[in-house]
Amino acid sequence: MNDFMTIAQRSLAMSKVRGKSTKPEIKVRSGLHQRGFRFRVHNSKLPGKPDIVLKKYSAVIFIHGCFWHHHINCSKSKMPQTRVAFWENKIGKNVIRDRENIKLLADMGWRIAVIWECITKKEKNLNESLDVLNQWIKEGEFHIELPHSPLL
């Protein structure tokens, strides 16, 4: 199946994909702030530059895009049908890098949460996830993933 966009249109569309302060990140940050949490964002001194760092709780939060970080069994992480080898390689490297960063952070004593983009789309799902995240931050285990994915 051919791409419905020209090469120039695809290039322009991909150039607009942001890596920081995405809509899902802003929604999660806003929800945490409303629940009384104070945090730093994109700490470049930590592996993987976590999206949210809650130093008081020794917790970091990554908000992963379902496509870019390959959320298993999520409709938004469907692999493109063109240039398959390129995309498998690119996304595969992201997944490997995510695992390595999580291991490094764990070795440093950080607790890690991964929030997937798809959970932020519906307000009800987002609020329920933020309530779970709220509990996890205060008294949770080492690692949490919302919604659960067998990948990490």
C-alpha positions in Angstrom: 0.0 0.0 0.0 1.4 3.4 -1.0 1.5 6.4 1.3 -1.4 8.8 0.7 1.0 11.7 1.3 3.8 12.9 -1.0 7.4 12.7 0.4 7.3 16.5 1.0 3.9 16.3 2.8 5.1 13.4 5.0 8.3 15.2 5.8 6.4 18.3 6.9 4.0 16.2 9.0 6.8 14.3 10.7 8.8 17.5 11.4 5.8 18.8 13.5 6.0 15.8 15.9 7.2 17.2 19.2 9.3 15.4 21.8 8.7 17.6 24.8 5.5 19.1 26.4 3.2 17.1 24.2 -0.6 17.1 24.9 -0.4 13.8 26.9 2.4 15.2 29.0 0.6 18.4 29.7 -2.6 16.5 30.7 -0.7 14.3 33.1 1.3 17.3 34.6 -1.8 19.3 35.0 -3.6 16.4 36.8 -0.7 15.8 39.1 -0.4 19.5 39.9 -4.2 19.6 40.7 -3.6 16.8 43.1 -0.9 18.8 44.9 2.3 17.4 43.5 5.2 19.6 42.6 7.8 18.3 40.2 10.5 19.1 37.7 10.2 18.3 34.0 12.7 16.8 31.5 15.7 16.4 33.9 18.6 16.0 31.4 20.9 14.7 34.2 18.8 11.5 34.6 18.9 8.7 32.0 16.2 9.1 29.4 15.3 12.6 30.5 12.1 11.6 32.4 9.1 13.7 31.5 8.3 14.3 35.2 10.6 14.0 38.2 9.2 13.9 41.8 12.4 14.0 43.8 10.6 14.0 47.1 9.2 10.6 46.3 12.2 9.2 44.4 9.9 8.8 41.4 10.1 9.5 37.7 7.3 9.4 35.2 7.6 8.8 31.4 4.7 9.6 29.2 5.2 7.4 26.1 3.7 7.9 22.7 2.0 4.6 21.8 3.5 4.6 18.2 7.0 5.8 19.0 7.6 3.5 22.0 5.5 0.5 20.6 2.7 0.0 23.1 1.8 -3.7 22.7 -1.8 -4.5 21.7 -2.6 -0.8 21.2 -4.3 0.3 18.0 -2.2 3.5 18.0 1.1 1.5 17.8 0.3 -0.1 14.4 3.5 -0.4 12.3 3.4 1.4 9.0 3.1 -0.8 5.9 5.7 1.1 3.9 9.4 1.1 4.7 8.7 -1.6 7.3 12.4 -2.4 8.0 13.2 1.3 8.6 10.3 1.6 11.1 11.0 -1.7 12.9 14.6 -0.6 13.3 13.7 2.9 14.5 11.0 1.9 16.9 13.0 -1.1 18.1 15.8 1.2 19.1 13.4 3.3 21.1 12.2 0.3 23.0 15.7 -0.9 23.7 16.7 2.6 24.9 13.6 2.7 27.1 14.5 -0.5 28.8 18.1 0.6 29.3 17.1 3.9 30.8 14.6 2.2 33.2 17.3 -0.2 34.4 19.8 2.7 34.9 17.2 4.7 36.9 16.3 1.7 39.0 19.9 1.1 39.8 20.1 4.7 40.9 17.2 4.1 43.3 14.4 5.8 41.4 10.9 4.4 41.1 9.5 4.4 37.6 6.0 5.0 36.1 5.2 4.7 32.4 2.0 6.3 31.2 0.9 5.5 27.7 -0.5 8.1 25.4 -3.7 6.2 24.8 -4.8 6.4 28.4 -4.8 10.2 28.2 -7.3 10.4 25.3 -10.5 10.0 27.3 -11.1 12.2 30.4 -12.5 9.3 32.5 -9.6 7.0 31.8 -7.1 9.8 32.4 -8.7 10.7 35.8 -8.8 7.1 36.9 -5.2 6.7 35.9 -4.2 9.8 37.7 -5.9 8.5 40.9 -3.9 5.3 40.6 -0.7 7.3 39.9 -1.4 9.5 42.9 -1.5 6.4 45.2 1.6 4.9 43.5 3.6 8.1 44.0 2.8 8.2 47.7 3.1 4.6 48.6 3.6 2.5 45.5 5.9 -0.2 44.4 9.0 0.1 42.3 7.4 0.2 38.9 3.9 0.9 37.4 2.6 1.1 33.9 -0.7 2.5 32.9 -2.4 0.9 31.1 -0.4 -2.3 31.6 1.8 -3.5 28.8 3.8 -6.8 28.9 6.7 -5.0 27.1 8.7 -3.4 29.9 
